[in-house]
Amino acid sequence: MSPWFKHARAAGAVVILAGLAGCAEQPMTRAAPPEPVATMAPDLVGAWYQVVFENNSTDIDQRGALIVSSAAKSAADNPSSRLAVVGRTDRVGRAVANLTLSERRAERVRDALIAAGVAPGRIDTRWTGEIRQRVGTRDSISEERNRVVDITVLN
């Protein structure tokens, strides 16, 4: 089964496949919606931090440096923990540029965590661009709460 078909089926879509023998005889049914899946159990999250950035910037300011330091201390206090670092942007500018910007921000925070003593193998770094905003906005709207890198310490 192709990944597209699995995705369409999981989303509850009705898929019509042409050329199948006897397809007119088979009633079309809608797939049952998938069961909700928790992506992270609440007891796995040790701490959550957020570094805020200026427009179109990857510079970690003084406040951001203190936040990174706090996250590194939390990681040091929990040696078996892992860190999830996720870069995000607002919707000012082109989507491709924002994806690159969110990647650069996430990498800057990852590098700062490593410089603060966190082992690179404990850090999972991702970026979403403007796709997964904290606060939904229209295009070209500058929203500080979306110009962030989230750091989650996972126990």
C-alpha positions in Angstrom: 0.0 0.0 0.0 1.5 3.3 -1.0 2.2 6.0 1.7 -0.2 8.4 -0.1 -3.0 5.8 0.2 -2.3 5.1 3.8 -2.3 8.8 4.6 -5.6 9.4 2.7 -7.2 6.4 4.4 -6.0 7.5 7.8 -7.5 10.9 7.2 -10.9 9.3 6.5 -10.9 10.2 2.8 -12.9 8.2 0.2 -10.5 6.9 -2.4 -11.7 5.8 -5.8 -9.5 3.5 -7.7 -10.3 3.2 -11.4 -9.9 0.0 -13.4 -10.7 -2.4 -10.6 -12.9 -5.3 -11.6 -16.2 -5.3 -9.9 -15.8 -1.9 -8.4 -19.3 -0.9 -9.3 -20.6 -3.7 -7.2 -18.7 -2.7 -4.1 -20.3 0.0 -1.9 -18.0 2.9 -1.1 -17.3 3.2 2.6 -15.6 5.8 4.6 -12.7 4.6 6.7 -13.1 5.0 10.5 -11.1 7.9 11.9 -7.8 7.0 13.4 -7.6 6.7 17.2 -5.8 9.7 18.7 -2.2 9.1 19.5 -0.3 10.9 22.2 3.0 12.0 20.8 4.5 12.6 24.2 3.3 11.4 27.6 3.1 14.3 30.1 5.4 12.5 32.6 8.2 12.4 29.9 8.5 16.1 29.8 11.0 17.4 32.4 11.0 21.1 31.4 10.2 23.4 28.5 12.1 26.5 27.4 11.6 29.0 24.6 14.2 31.3 23.0 12.7 34.3 21.2 14.4 35.9 18.2 14.2 39.3 16.5 12.8 39.5 12.9 14.9 37.7 10.4 17.7 37.0 13.0 19.5 34.0 14.3 21.3 36.0 17.1 20.7 34.7 20.6 20.3 37.8 22.8 21.2 38.0 26.5 17.8 36.7 27.6 18.0 33.8 25.2 21.5 32.9 26.5 20.1 32.7 30.0 17.3 30.4 28.8 19.8 28.2 27.0 21.9 28.1 30.1 18.8 27.1 32.2 18.0 24.3 29.7 21.6 23.0 29.8 21.5 23.0 33.6 18.2 21.0 33.5 19.9 18.5 31.1 22.9 18.3 33.4 20.6 17.6 36.4 19.0 14.8 34.4 21.9 12.9 32.7 19.6 10.4 31.1 17.3 13.1 29.5 17.2 14.0 25.9 16.5 17.5 24.4 14.2 18.3 21.5 15.1 21.6 19.8 12.5 22.9 17.3 13.0 26.1 15.3 9.9 28.1 14.2 9.3 31.4 12.4 6.4 33.8 11.8 4.9 34.4 8.4 6.9 37.4 7.3 8.7 36.6 4.1 8.8 33.6 1.8 8.0 30.1 3.1 11.3 28.7 1.8 13.3 31.4 3.4 11.4 30.9 6.7 12.2 27.2 6.6 15.9 28.0 6.2 15.7 30.6 9.0 14.0 28.2 11.4 16.8 25.7 10.6 19.5 28.2 11.3 17.8 29.3 14.6 17.5 25.7 15.7 21.2 25.0 14.9 22.3 28.1 16.8 20.4 27.0 19.9 21.8 23.4 19.5 25.3 24.8 19.2 24.8 27.0 22.3 23.5 24.0 24.2 26.6 22.0 23.2 28.8 24.9 24.2 27.1 24.9 27.6 28.0 21.2 28.1 25.2 19.2 26.6 26.4 16.2 24.6 25.5 16.5 20.9 24.0 12.9 20.9 21.4 14.0 23.4 19.9 16.7 21.2 17.3 16.1 18.5 17.1 19.2 16.3 14.2 20.0 14.0 12.7 23.0 12.3 9.2 23.8 10.9 9.5 27.2 9.3 6.1 28.9 9.4 4.1 25.7 9.2 3.6 24.9 12.9 3.1 28.3 14.5 2.4 28.9 18.2 0.0 31.6 17.3 -1.9 31.4 14.0 -1.5 34.5 11.8 -2.0 35.6 8.2 0.9 36.0 5.8 3.2 39.0 6.4 2.2 39.3 10.1 5.1 39.6 12.5 4.4 37.7 15.7 7.1 37.4 18.3 5.6 34.2 19.8 6.3 32.5 16.5 9.9 33.6 16.1 11.2 31.0 18.6 13.1 27.9 19.2 11.5 25.5 21.7 13.7 23.4 23.9 12.0 20.5 25.6 13.9 18.4 28.1 12.6 14.8 27.9 13.0 12.6 31.0 
